[in-house]
Every structure is written in structure tokens, then in C-alpha cells.
Amino acid sequence: MRSAYGVETVRAAERALMARLPEGALMQRAAAGLAAACAGLLGRVYGSRVVLLVGSGDNGGDALYAGARLARRGAGVTAVLLAPERAHAGGLAALRAAGGSVAGSAGAEELIERADLVVDGIVGIGGKGGLRPGAEALARVVERSRAAVVAVDLPSGVDADTGEVRGAALRADLTVTFGTHKPGLLIDPAREYAGVVRLVDIGLELPAEPALRALQHADVARLLPAPAAESDKYRRGVVGIAAGSARYPGAAVLAVSGALRGGAGAVRYVGPAGDAVLARFPETLVSDRGPAKAGRVQAWVVGPGAGDDAGTVAEVLAADVPVLLDADGLRLAERDTVRGRRAPTLMTPHAGEAAALLGVRREEVEEARLAAVRELAAAYRATVLLKGSTTLIADAGGGAVRVNPTGTPWLATAGSGDVLSGLGGSLLAAGLPALDAGSAAAYLHGLAGRFASDGAPVGAHDVADRIPQAWRDVRH
């Protein structure tokens, strides 16, 4: 599991560690890791041309000390000082002693255009807002150049705590971050500026509860249900699917397809698309009597393709079992009804649906995903899975938000969310708490999307068909 901590937590841990170490030792640890990463990216250090973009903070000091190490190995290193009077004195002395040189911003463009590697040490983790005009001009030169770019701790211009990018920012090929991941390195839009992220351990002691968690194979494997010798279809859980309409029968078929592959023992379908569901999945238990009379279930999925059927949504929400609420169901559900439920609710909006629920523009959600998912979870007292380029899962009770590391842009296709809903509902019926069900479903769904696509366009039914492969990959 990868954990990410906020700026204040990181700074407190750094202060505590520096109090126990000789002066400058912590910066030297960071610089050593940074220099090693730069050397690995260069391949051949001797004779390479390296430009350091140096701001006034500790990131600038890290860059200068790392540049000194590269200079001692034969690289031609030049530091461009954006604030010469506030540059790290010790780092400057080390660079000069190693044979490196210093330049002002005036000659930076030519240096960058000739460079093999640019090291971004402009702004540290405390930076807010986009780059200042002078730094923005340099970022444009870097973007036009052929140089590889390494960011120190995080790309300059992005928000370490939120992943927001409020103005110009520098794009990196590799980000070398120290002590722990920062939330902005895992959340779009900032994540796309970071490139590959490499974590350098500098010995920080951090709290048990991070701001953000990213599950990995082993974590998801521990969550997935497995039948025991005495299991039967009812003991494994039955998931109810209330989805589809005369206009959108495919939504029901796709939700059922995800549910059948999600670990529950049986799937009950309720709605007007029963014939279409049975034609594709004859093992489904179909009812036309409404959710309350469909038979016993351990969880419900409601909303995909439901149109304006508010009555079915209300009937499902009245059930005393976990409910996954998606698509039209999000629009039709009364907020107070969701807030008043005793059983868990898992909501799965995309950015547009989340924006409608919050009463803001879609762009505001996409620019501040972490704030949006937390606000929705608090407003509805529900677990919220916010779908998108970065899928986030926030629990109603607060705590660490989970970020899903799997997926592919090809998953942005009609019906993909219906498959995810069925999969998540099945995991709820199998007994997983809402946060775990949402996290595991997003992980498997993203992995199935990768397997199905393999770099090419993919349909939602292809994703559903690859869920068993994703499940096996995670477990074995």
C-alpha cells in the first residue's frame, strides 16, 4: 500500500528528524537519492549537460547538492538561480567546489535548449498557485526543449496537498519525492505533471493515518471474498440489480455482467429489461414484482439506465441492506433519504454527476477532486467513489481517502460505469464494507480495462469479460 501525507505532517516529521541528526544531514540524504535518480535517467553522467532551476527553498538546496554530486562524476552542471540573494548558501558552495557553474535567468534559455537534463528545484511542497512569471517563462522553454526533466519532491506549480493546478506548472518525466508520497502526486490534474514517481526513504517517522492511500495487488487480494467448503450461493451473498429501462436495457445487462463476476453467489434482477438480461445471462434470477418483493438480497445496485423511475430508487433505499447508488439513481435519490439510511450507501458518480449533486461546474470537480469527494461523502453521509482519470473513494466517517492506481483512458466508454456498479454491488453483497467494496471494485475494473484494451479501444462488455482475469492476477 502506498500512503501519502499532507504538507504539515511531512514538515513536522522533518523537524523531528532534523533535531536528532547533524545539521544538513537530512538534505544530504535527499540529495543523494535525487542524484542517483538523475544519473539513472541520464545513463551516462560523464560529459552530460545538466541545468538546475533553483528557487529559494529547500528544494533548491536539494537540487544544488545533487548537482554537486553529478558534477563530481563529470557532468557539466549549471545552476540557474531564480532568486540569487536567497539561494541555499551551502548548496551553492558545494556546487562551485565540485566544478559546477552559476547563471542568472538571462542566459537560461540557451542553457536549457542544450541540456540533456533539467532539474526542477523551483518551488517546494509549500507552494500555492501556479508559477510566477519568471519561472513560467522558463517552464515554457523547458517544455520546448529535448531535455529530460526531473522534479525535486514534486513539480513546481502543483499543489502538494490537493493535486490542484491553479496556473502554469512544470511537467516532469520523473519526480523524486522524499520521505513519503504527497497527495498531489497521486491525484489528477497534478499527477499527470509528475511523470514517473520515485520515492526516496529519508527516515521520516509518520503517523499511522495518512491523508491518502493507494491500494496495491496484495491489499486488494486480502479484501476479495473466497468461498469456503460449506459455501452455497446464498451464503456467498445475493446482489439485487434494479437497473435499465425500455430505453436503456443495455445498462441492466452490463450491470448484471459486472455483478456476476464480483464474488456474490447469485444475482437477482428487477426491472423492465428482464428478457434482455436472461437472453445474455440465463443464470440471473429475474423478477417483475419490484425490489421489495424480489426475494432476499444482501445488497442492492440501483440507478444505471433507470431513466425517471424515482419509485424504484426510493424502494431500494428503504431496504435495510447496503446499496450502491449510480447514474440516474444519483439524480433521483433524495439527499435526506440517503443521509438517514442505517445501512451503508456507496455512491459512484462521475465528475458531471458529482458537480450536479454539489451545485458546481464540472470543471470545479475535475480541478479539485479530493475536495469534491470529501464534500460529497460528508453531505450525503455515504461512501463516495468519484470516477475519473483519478478515481477516489472517501468514507462517510472521514479518514484516509483511497486513490485507485489502475485503469486506462480507454475505460471512458459507454456502459463501463454500469459494469463497475454491478461489480461493486456484488462485493457489498459478499460482505465487504462500502469503502473496501468500492476500492476493490475500482481496482479490478481498472485492471480489467487494461487487460481488455491493451492499448486499443475497448467496449464495456470486453471489460466485464476480463474481470476474472483481473481477479486471478490480483490473487495469484
N, C-alpha and C positions, 0 to 999 in steps of 0.2 A: 504494500500500500504506500502510495506517495502522499505526503502531507505537506500542506502549505500554511504558513503563518503570516500574520499581518505585520506591518512595519514596526509598530510599537513593541510588539512581542519580540521581534528579532533584535531590535535595538536594546531592549532590556537584557536579553541573553548575551549580547555582545558586551555590554558594560560589565556584567557579572564576570564574564570570562576574562576581559582585559584587566580586571582588578587582580586576577590571580597570575597573570602572565607578565613577563618582562615587556617594557614599553616597545611597541612596534611589532611584537611577535605575531599578533593576530593578522595584521596587514601582510606580513611576510608569508604567512600560511596561504592567505587568499592569492597573493601574487604568484606564489609557486604553482598553485593549481591553474591559475589563469595562463601563465607562461607555458605550462605543459600542454594545455588545450590549444593554444596558438601554434605551438610547434607541431602538434599533431595535424592541425589543419593545413599548415604550410607544407609539411612533408620534409622539405629541405630548408633548414633555417639559414645556413651559411649563404651569404650573398643575397638573401631576400630583402625586400624593401617594406618596412613596416612604418605606418603612421599612427600615432596615438592622438586621439582627440580628447584633450584633458580639460575637465572642468575644475571647479574649486573644491569639491567634496572629497570624501574618502575614495570614491570610485576613481577619481583622477589619480590619487595616490597609488591605488592598486595597479592602474594602468602603467604608471611610471616605473614602479618596481618590477612589474612583469616585463616592461620594455627593456630595463637594465639587464635582466636575465637573458633576453633574446639577443641583445647587443653583445653580451659576453660570448655568445655562441656564433658570432659572426654576422648577424643581421644588421642591416643599415636601418637604424631606428631614429625617427624624428618625432618629437612631441610638438603638437600644435596646441598652444595654450590659449584657451578662450577667456581666461581671467588671470593674466600673468601675475598680478600682485597677490592673488590668493591661491596660487598653485601650491601643492604639497611640497614643502621645502626639502624634506628628507628624500622623497621620491625623485625630485629634480636633481639633487646632488648625486644620487645613486646612478641615474641615467647618464649624467655627464661623465661620472667616473668610469662608466663602462664603455664610453666612446660614443654614446648617443648625442643627438643634437636637439636644439630647441628652436622653434619658429613661431611667429605670430600668425594670426588669421590671414594676413595679407597674401602670403605666398602659399596658402594651404591648398588651393585648387590644383596647382601643378603637382604638388607632392602627392595628393590623393589620386590623381589620374595616373601616376606612375607606380603606385603602390601595389604590392601583392596582397597586403593585409592591412585593414583598418581596424583599430581597437577603439570602441566607443566607451570612453570613460567620462562622458559629458555630465550626466545627471545621475544621482544615486536614487536609492529606493524612496527617498522622501520627496522626490519631485512631483509637482502637481501641475496639471495643464500641459499644453504642448511645448515644443521647443521655442526658445527665444529667437528673434530674427537672425542674429549672427549664427547660431547653431543650426537653424533651419536652412540657411543658405548652404552650410557645409553638408547637411544631410542630403540636399539635392545633388551636390557634387558626388557624394559617395554613391548615391543611387545610380548615377550615370556611369560610374567607374566600373572597371572589371575586377576590383579588389574583393576578396572575401572579407566579411565583416563579423567581428566578434564583439558582443556586448558584454560589459562588465556588470554582473549581477542582474541587470535587466535592460532592455533597450531604452535609451533616453527618449522621454516624451510620453511614455505609457505610465499608467497608474498602477503601482505595485499591489495595492490593496484590492482593487476592484476590476482590473482588466480594461478600464475605460481608456480611450484615446481621445483626448479633447484638444485636438490641434495637430500640428506636424510632429512626427516621431521618426526615429531612425530604425530602419529594418536591418535585422541581423541574420546571418546564416547560422551562427552559433551563439547561444547565450550561456555564459559560465556564471552560475549563481552559487552563492556561498552560504553554507550552514543549513539551509532549507529552501524549498521552493517558496516563491511568493505567489499569492493567488493570481495576480495578473499574468503570470507565465502559463497558467492553465486555462484561462478564460478568454475567449474572443471578445472584442477585436484585438486585444493586446497579444494574445497567443500567436497570431499569425505574424506579428512583428519579431517574435523571439527566435524563429527558426528551430534548430535542434537545441534542446536544453540539457546542459551537463551540470550536475550537482557536485560541488567540491565540499567535502566534510572539513570544517574548521574547528570542530569540537564544541559547538553550541549545545547547551542543555535547555531544552524547550519543554513547555507544558504538555501534558498528555492530550489535551483537547486542541486540535488545530483549528484554523478558520475554514479549511477546505481539505477534503480527502479525495483521492483518485484511486479507486479500486483496481486491482490487477488480477490476473488469472487465479492465483491461489486464494485471494479474498473471495472471489465470486464462487469458486469451487466449494468453499466452506458453506456458502449460503444455499446452494442448489439442493432441492429435495431429492431423496433417493428412496425407492420403495424397499420395504423390509420383506422378510419371508412371508409374513402373515398379511401383507397388504392386499386390499382389494380396491376396486375403482372408487368406492365411497370413502374408504379410509384415506385414500390419497387426495381426496378433495374433489368437489364438483364445482365448476365455474359456470355461472349463468351469463349468457350474452344477449343483451337486449339492444339490438342494433339493426340498421338497414331500414329501407322503406321501399315503396313501389318505385320511387325514382332512383334510389341508390341501393339496390340489392347487393351489389358487389362489396359494399362496406361490411355487410354481415358475413359474407363468405370469407373475406380476408381476416376479419376479427376472429372468426372461428378457426381459421387456419393457424393463427398465432396461438390461440388457446390450446388447440390440440397438441401443440409441441412444447407446452410450457410446464409440464410436470404434474398437472392435475389428472385425476383418474377418469373424469368424464366431463363432457361439455353439454350443457342444456342451452338450446337456442329458443328465444321468444321473439316473435316479430313477423312481419309480412313477407319475409324472404325465405320462408321455410323450405319451399320447393328447390330454390337455388342452392341452399345450404346442403340439403340432402343429396342433390344431384352430384355435388362435389365431395361431400363428406358424409357418407351414409351412417357412420358411427355416431353422429350427433343425435342427441335426444331433443326432438323438436316438439314445441308446444304452441298452441294458438290461444291459450287461456289467460295470458298476461303474466307478469312476473310473480305476483302474489300466489298464483295457483299453478305455477310451472313445476313445483316439486322442490325438494330440499337442495340448497346450494350453500357452499361455504364462502362464496364471493360473487359479486356481480360486476359486469362491464356494461356501461350504458352510454349511448351517445353517438357512436360512429354511424353516419348516414341516417340519423334519426329524423332529419327534417324538422318539423314543428311539433313533434309528439311530446309535448310537455307532460302529459299524464303519465306516460311510461317512465319518464325520468323521475317524476315525483314518487311514483310507486316503488321504484328501485331504491331511491334514497331513504324511503321509510323502512326498508328492511334492516334488521339488526345484524348485518354482516358487512365485512369490508366491501367497499365499492370503488371501482375505477371509473372516473368520470372524464369523458373525452369528447372532442369535436362538438357536435350540436348540443350534447348534454351540458357542456360548459356554459353555453349561452342560455339554455332553458332552466338550469338549476337556480333556485333561489338561494342567495348568499346565506340568509339566516337559517335556512334548512340545512345547508352543509355545515355551518358553524355549530348547529345544535345536535348533530349526529353523535351518538355514543360510540359506534363502531368506526374504524378508520376509513378515511377517504383519501384516495390517491387521484389527484387531478393531473392531466397530461396535456397542457396547452402548448401550441407553438407560439412564436412571438406575436403574431397578429391576434390570436385569441387572448393571450395574456394582456396585450395592450387594451383590448376591448373591456376586459374584466377590471383593469386598473383605471380606465378612463384616460389613457395617454396615447400618444402616437406610437406606431410600431417601431419607428426608429429609436425612440427613447428606451424601449425594452432592449433592442439589439445593442445599443450603446452602453447599457448598464444592466447586463443580465443578472449579475449577482444581487444587486439591489432589488430588481424586479421579482426574482424568485423568492427572496426572503419576504418581501412585502405581500406577495400573494399568499404564501403559507400562513403568515400572521393574520391576514384579513379573513381568510376562509377557515382558519384552524384546521388545515388539512396538510397532507404531504403533497408537494407540488413538484412535478417533473416538467421542467421547461425545456422543450425540444428546440434544437437548432444546431448551428455549427459547433457550439459548445452546449451539450445537454447537462443541465444542473438539476439536482434533486435536493430540495430543502424540506426538513421535517417541521411539523406544526409546532413542536416544542422548542425550536431553535437548535443550537448546537452546530457542529461542523456541517457545512454543505458538501454534498458529493458531486464531483465532476466526472463525467463519463469520458474515458480516453479512447474508446473505439468508435468506429463509424467511417463514413466516406461521403463526400458531397453527392455521390450518385444516389444516396438514400432520399434525397429531396425529390420524391416521385409520388404520384397519386396512389393512395392506399397504403403507403409504408407505415403511416401512423396507426392505421387500423390493425395491422399485424402486431405492432408494438402493444396496443391496448389489449388485445387478446392474450398475448404472452404475459404481460404484467398481471392481468386478472387471474390467469391460471396460477401464477406464483403466489398471489394473495390467497387463492383457494387452497393451495398446498400448505399454507400456514405461515408464510413469511410476513413479517411486519411490513408496513407500507413503504418505509424507507428502503429496506432491503429488497423488496419486490421491485420497486421502481429502479433501483440501482442495478440489480441483476438483469432485469428485462432490457434496460438500455444497453448494457454491456453486451449481452448476447445478440441483441438486434443489430448493434453496430458491427459486431464481428461477423454475423451472418451476411450483412450488407457487403462487407469487404470480400468475403468468400464468393458471394454471388456475382459481384461486379468484376473483380479482378481487373479494374481499370477501365471497364466499359459500361455503357448504360445498362440499367437493371430495372425489372418490374417488381412490384410488391410481392407477387406470388413467388418470384425467384428468391426473395429474401426469406419468406416463410419456409421454403423448401430447404434452406441452408441452416435453419436454426438447429437441427440435430447435429450437424457438423460442428457448429459453434459450441454447442453443449459438450460434445466429445473433446473438442480442443481444449476447453477450459478444465474439464475434469481429468484429462489424461496427459 
